[in-house]
Amino acid sequence: MNTNATILVVDDSPESLAVLAELLQPSYLVRAANSGDKALRIANTSPRPDLILLDVMMPDMDGYGVLSRLQADPATADIPVIFITAMGSVADELHGLEVGAADYITKPIVPPVVLARVGTHLELKRARDRLKDQNAWLEAEVGRRMAENDLIQQVSIRALAHLAEIRDPETGNHILRTQGYVQTLALGLQHHPAYRDELSDHYIELLTRSAPLHDIGKVGIPDAILLKPGPLTTAEWAVMKTHSRLGAAAIELAERDIATPVEFLKLAKEIAWWHHEKWDGTGYPDGLAGEAIPVSARLMAVADVFDALISVRVYKPALSAEQARDIVLSGRGAHFDPAIVDVFEQKFDTFVAIANRFRDAA
């Protein structure tokens, strides 16, 4: 028998307490209570009992009341309770089991039966406790591994995005700024009647994670065009515009290499492919218009243009945030989704704060 187990015996009869204590003490640590109130106090102090033997018929608070209070408290709800009572009818026993007792023993007790029942229920409790500990460990381990995988995913995305950034050093902290802008726009648009079904918290999290990959296709653009210190010719511009398809194709190849679809890759592909489309259908590569352009790409379009306007390029100086704002507002309904531009105007101060926070080194 497990001499480490603690058993609480509850009975208003001193004789019954003495009999049970004498029976159990050779094998267990026994604590005793002669009332329901005292039993509840002991059950909530250390060492907390592993099992409770509880008389039903007691003054003030009967065994049913004690059991109800124990079950209502998360700290004691899992302690098994055996009713020990002189109420010996089948109906009484069924009622005791129905209200949650683990077992039901009638008086006068038969010592070997009491010891057998006590041993059985302690072993069951130990098994439940082991299972609970294992489940808690498994949940913690799953959580740890998910967090680790999440971190690896984020680092991988950032590494790929920086690969494109290294090819085009002028972009600086562009990926950090556009990521912040996109998240700001999505959160601001989340409760718009036309968008609230799509822009769930989960979608916005995936969107924010995907945003840094919008220009990944630039790794496929020749240096002579990507790094040209001046305006591009018509032919060169045609090559530059292929970066959207190149990025989407690269992400699609990555999708084919894995057995299970990865949600954020779908959004990353949308953004890479269509973030240069325009609301009026005059953008590239496919000339999509209006709601045919995925929401993810519409959001990135505003973020990308605003950041390009306030950034220095070899072919242009940086505009002020206010000048860039006016250009974005003038594109409402032509270049950009009107609802997104409205949110941009509302959140302009947040855009400025993000731009200042991730300002490129001089």
C-alpha positions, 0 to 999 in steps of 0.5 A: 500500500502507498504509505505516502497517500493522505486520506481525510476521514469525515464523520460526526461520530467520534467512534466512527472516526476512531475505527476508520483511523485505526484501520487506515493509519498503518498504511496511510497518513490519516486526517480527521474532521467531525464536520463538513466545514472542518472537512472543507478547510482541511481539504484546502490545506497541505497536504491535500488529501488523495481520497476522502471518506465522507459520512452522509448524515451529519448536522449543519452540512451533510455529506451531499453538501460537502461533496457539492462544495468540493466539486465546485472548487477547482482545487478539490474537484478531482479528489475522489470521495467515498461515501461511508454511511448507514443509509444502505438502500439501493436508492441511497447508493444510486443517489450517492453515485449520481451526485458524484461519489466515487464509491459507496460503503455502508455501515457497519464497515467490513475492514477488508472491503474498506481497505480494498476499496480505498486501495483501488481508488487511490490507484485509480487516482494515481493513474489519473494524476500520471495521465494528467501530468503526461498530458500537461507535459505533452501540451507544453512540448507541443506548445514549445515545438509550435513556437519553435516552428513559428520562429523558424518560419518567421526567420526563414521569411525574413531571410528570403525577404532580405535576399531580395533586399540585398540585391536592391540595397536602396530598399533598406528597411522597406520590408519592415515598414511595409509589413507595419503598414499592411498590418495597420491597414488590415486592422483598420479595415477589419470592421468594414462591412465589406471586409470583416468576414475575410479580415479575421485576426488569423488572416491578418496575422498570416497577411502580416507574416507574408508581406515581407515576401512581396518583392522576392521576385526581384532576385530574378531581375538582372543587376543591369536593370535592378541597379540601374542609376537612372530611369529604365527604358521601355524594354528594361521596364518590361523586364522589371515588371516580371518580378511579380510573376517570378516571385509568385512562381518561386513561392508556388514551387515551394508549395509544390515541394511540401505535402501539406498546404501552408496558409501564409504561402497562399497570401504571400503568392497573392501579394507577390503576384498582384501587388502592382495591380490597380483598382481601375485595371491599368496595373500589371501583370494581369490587368485585374480590376476592383474586387478581382484583385485579392484583398492582400494585394490591394493592401500591399499596393497602398503600403508599397507605393507610400513607402516608395514615395517617401524613400530615396531612389537613385532616380528620385529624392524622397518626398515628405510623408505629407506629399506622399499622403496626397498622392495616395489620396489622389489615387483613390478609386483609380490606383487604389481600393477606395475603402483602403485609402480611407483607412490610410487617411485615418491611420496616417499618423500611424504610418508616419510613426512606422516610417520614423521607427524603421527609418533607413540609415543616412 
